[in-house]
Amino acid sequence: MELANIEKLLEKYLNAETTLQEETALRDYFTSTEVIPVHLEEYAMLFGYFKQSQNETFTKTIKLKPEKQKRKNFKWLSVAASFALLISVYMGYDIIEKRKTEMQIAEVKKALKMVSYNLNKGNDALYSVSSNYKKGTEAIAKLDTYDKAVKTAIKKLNN
C-alpha cells in the first residue's frame, strides 16, 4: 500500500472516521510490513499491541453477586417499613381516641361539679325556707292560741 494512502488512513483513524475494513488494512500494514518509515514506527507498536492483546483471555472465574438477594432485602425492607407505619398510625389513632375520651370525661366531671354546687346552693335555700316556715307555723300556732284566748275573753265580757 502506498505511504500517502496509509497516512490518510491514519489521519482518519485518529479522527475516528475509519470503517472496519480501513482499520483492518492499517492493522495488516503495520503488523506485516517489515520496513516501516521512521515517523510511523510509534503506530507500528500501537497496532502490534492491539494484535497481541487480541489473543489474551481471562481464565479466572468471575463471581457475581446475584441481584435477587438485593431485591429480596429491598422487598422485606419495604414490607417492614409498611408494617411499622401501620402500627404507628394505629397507635397514634388509639392515643388520640384516649385523649378525646379523657377530655369528654373531664367535661362531664366539670358539669357534674357545677350541678352539685348549684344543688347544694338550692338545698341551703330550701333549708332556710324550711326553717323560716317552721318559725312561721309556730308563730301562727301561738297566734291561734292567742286568738282563742281573746275570743273566750270577749265572750265572757259580752255575757
Summary of the structure (lengths in Angstrom):
residues: 159
radius of gyration: 59.5
end to end distance: 181.3
largest distance: 184.2
contacts: 305
relative contact order: 0.03
helix: 84%
strand: 0%
